[in-house]
């Protein structure tokens, strides 16, 4: 599925304006040169069955090989809508 331009732009802005916590983790990942490749702010397509919605999410860090999503800043994830989306990210 083609990623909409607005999602691409948002992802780029997030990569260019990382939080302090994200910078620390990214520095650690780069410094250790882990055998796993992580991507920052990678747009991902998600289909949620409970409401049949197609949408894109932008996790802070994503590893395709291990199917791992890392979310660093949790304050925004306390919002009900974001929380429900987060529940379905792990099924991606």
Beta strands, then each sheet from edge to edge (+ up, - down):
strand 1: 39-48
strand 2: 53-63
strand 3: 68-70
sheet 1: 1+ 2- 3+
end
